[in-house]
Amino acid sequence: MLTQWNNSVDSAVYKQMPRRTHSGIQSENNVPRPRENARRRDSNEDGPYGQELILDLHDCDASEFTRAGIERFCTELCELIDMERCDLHFWDDVGVPEEEQQTNSKTKGTSAVQFILTSTIVIHTLDLMKAAYVNIFSCKEFDTDEAAKFTAKWFGSTDWTANVVIRR
C-alpha cells in the first residue's frame, strides 16, 4: 500500500497501489503471477514488516546541507521518532581537491546514511537545487506524519511531498 501526502493540501490523500510480485512466473499476457508453491505473506499475523517514509523537499535552506547540520538532524529525528542511532556515514566533497569537486546540480551536495538499529535513514542534499531527498525505513513503527513535518521544517522546505510505503 502506498500512502501519499502533499503539503499543499490540508488533508492526506491515500492511494492504494496494485500489488505486484517479481518472484513469480510470467503468465501468457506477461503479468506476474505467484508460483503455486509460494508461501503467501498476505496473512502475516504480525502485521507489516515495516514502513518507509520517502520525502522530496524543495526550496530548502541549503545552510543545513552540511555534515554538522545533517548529524544534528539525524540526532534530533531519532530522538523524536524513538530510534536508536548506530553509524553515520557521509559522501561529499569534504577533503576532495577543488578541481575534482562536483559542479553538476544533480550531484553537488552531501549524502549521508544514518544506520539505526532497525534499518536506515538516507539523505541526499543538492546544494545548487536547494533540494533534499530523505528516506526513513524501519521495521519499528514510527509516526510518519511527525517525521515528515519535522524533516520539512528542519530543512526549511516550502514545497515538499511525502510518500509512505508499507513493507510486508
C-alpha positions as CSV (number, residue, x, y, z in Angstrom):
1,M,0.0,0.0,0.0
2,L,1.3,3.4,-0.9
3,T,0.2,6.5,1.0
4,Q,0.9,9.9,-0.3
5,W,0.7,13.3,1.2
6,N,1.3,16.7,-0.3
7,N,1.9,19.7,2.0
8,S,-0.2,22.0,-0.3
9,V,-3.3,20.0,0.7
10,D,-4.8,20.2,4.2
11,S,-5.9,16.6,4.3
12,A,-3.9,13.5,3.3
13,V,-4.6,11.7,0.0
14,Y,-4.4,8.0,0.2
15,K,-3.8,5.8,-2.8
16,Q,-4.0,2.0,-2.8
17,M,-1.3,0.9,-5.3
18,P,-1.6,-2.5,-7.1
19,R,0.4,-5.3,-5.5
20,R,2.9,-7.0,-7.8
21,T,5.2,-9.9,-7.4
22,H,8.6,-10.4,-9.0
23,S,9.3,-13.7,-7.5
24,G,6.5,-15.4,-9.5
25,I,6.5,-16.7,-13.1
26,Q,5.1,-14.8,-16.1
27,S,1.6,-15.7,-17.4
28,E,0.7,-15.7,-21.1
29,N,-0.2,-11.9,-21.0
30,N,3.2,-11.1,-19.3
31,V,1.6,-10.3,-16.0
32,P,3.5,-11.8,-13.0
33,R,1.6,-14.4,-11.1
34,P,2.7,-16.2,-7.9
35,R,4.3,-19.6,-8.0
36,E,1.9,-22.3,-7.0
37,N,4.0,-23.4,-4.0
38,A,5.0,-19.8,-2.9
39,R,4.1,-19.0,0.7
40,R,1.5,-16.2,0.9
41,R,2.5,-13.3,3.0
42,D,-0.9,-11.6,2.9
43,S,-1.9,-13.3,6.1
44,N,1.0,-12.2,8.2
45,E,-0.4,-12.2,11.7
46,D,2.4,-10.0,13.0
47,G,1.4,-7.1,10.6
48,P,3.6,-5.5,8.1
49,Y,7.4,-5.8,8.3
50,G,8.0,-2.1,8.3
51,Q,7.4,1.2,6.7
52,E,9.4,3.7,4.6
53,L,8.8,7.4,4.6
54,I,10.1,9.0,1.3
55,L,10.4,12.7,1.3
56,D,11.1,15.1,-1.6
57,L,12.0,18.6,-0.2
58,H,12.3,21.6,-2.5
59,D,13.0,25.3,-1.8
60,C,15.1,24.3,1.2
61,D,17.5,26.4,3.3
62,A,20.8,25.0,2.0
63,S,22.7,26.2,5.1
64,E,21.7,22.9,6.8
65,F,23.3,20.8,4.0
66,T,26.5,20.3,5.9
67,R,27.9,17.4,7.8
68,A,27.2,19.1,11.1
69,G,23.7,20.1,10.1
70,I,22.9,16.6,8.9
71,E,24.3,15.0,12.0
72,R,22.2,17.3,14.2
73,F,19.2,16.4,12.1
74,C,19.8,12.7,12.5
75,T,20.2,13.1,16.2
76,E,17.0,15.1,16.7
77,L,15.0,13.0,14.3
78,C,16.0,9.7,16.0
79,E,15.1,11.2,19.4
80,L,11.7,12.4,18.0
81,I,10.8,9.0,16.4
82,D,12.4,6.9,19.2
83,M,15.1,5.2,17.1
84,E,18.5,4.0,18.3
85,R,21.3,5.6,16.2
86,C,24.2,3.5,15.1
87,D,26.9,4.5,12.5
88,L,26.6,7.7,10.4
89,H,28.5,7.8,7.0
90,F,28.9,10.8,4.6
91,W,29.6,11.1,0.9
92,D,30.5,14.6,-0.2
93,D,33.4,16.8,-1.4
94,V,35.0,17.3,2.0
95,G,38.7,16.7,1.6
96,V,38.4,16.4,-2.3
97,P,40.7,18.7,-4.3
98,E,38.8,21.6,-5.8
99,E,39.3,20.6,-9.4
100,E,37.7,17.2,-8.6
101,Q,34.7,18.5,-6.7
102,Q,31.2,18.1,-8.1
103,T,29.8,21.0,-10.1
104,N,26.7,19.4,-11.6
105,S,23.4,20.5,-9.9
106,K,22.3,16.8,-9.6
107,T,25.5,15.7,-7.8
108,K,26.8,18.6,-5.8
109,G,25.8,18.1,-2.2
110,T,26.1,15.9,0.8
111,S,24.7,12.3,1.1
112,A,24.5,10.5,4.3
113,V,23.4,7.1,5.7
114,Q,22.4,7.0,9.3
115,F,22.2,3.4,10.3
116,I,19.6,2.9,13.0
117,L,19.1,-0.3,15.0
118,T,16.0,-1.1,12.9
119,S,17.3,0.0,9.5
120,T,18.4,3.3,7.9
121,I,17.8,7.0,7.3
122,V,19.3,8.0,3.9
123,I,19.7,11.7,3.0
124,H,20.8,13.3,-0.3
125,T,21.1,17.1,-0.3
126,L,21.6,19.1,-3.5
127,D,23.2,22.5,-2.8
128,L,22.6,24.2,-6.2
129,M,19.0,22.9,-6.5
130,K,18.2,23.7,-2.8
131,A,16.6,20.2,-2.6
132,A,16.9,17.3,-0.2
133,Y,15.7,13.7,-0.6
134,V,15.2,11.7,2.6
135,N,14.2,8.1,3.1
136,I,13.4,6.8,6.6
137,F,13.0,3.0,6.7
138,S,12.4,1.0,9.8
139,C,10.8,-2.3,10.8
140,K,9.9,-0.5,14.1
141,E,6.8,1.6,13.7
142,F,7.1,5.4,13.9
143,D,4.9,8.4,13.3
144,T,5.4,9.2,9.7
145,D,3.4,12.5,9.9
146,E,5.5,13.8,12.7
147,A,8.8,12.7,11.0
148,A,7.7,14.3,7.7
149,K,6.8,17.7,9.3
150,F,9.9,17.7,11.4
151,T,12.1,17.0,8.3
152,A,10.5,19.7,6.2
153,K,10.8,22.2,8.9
154,W,14.4,21.3,9.7
155,F,15.5,21.8,6.1
156,G,13.3,24.9,5.7
157,S,11.3,23.4,2.8
158,T,8.4,25.4,1.5
159,D,7.5,22.8,-1.2
160,W,7.6,19.1,-0.2
161,T,5.9,15.8,-0.7
162,A,5.9,12.6,1.4
163,N,5.1,9.1,0.5
164,V,4.8,6.1,2.8
165,V,5.4,2.6,1.6
166,I,4.3,-0.3,3.9
167,R,6.6,-3.2,3.6
168,R,5.1,-6.6,4.2
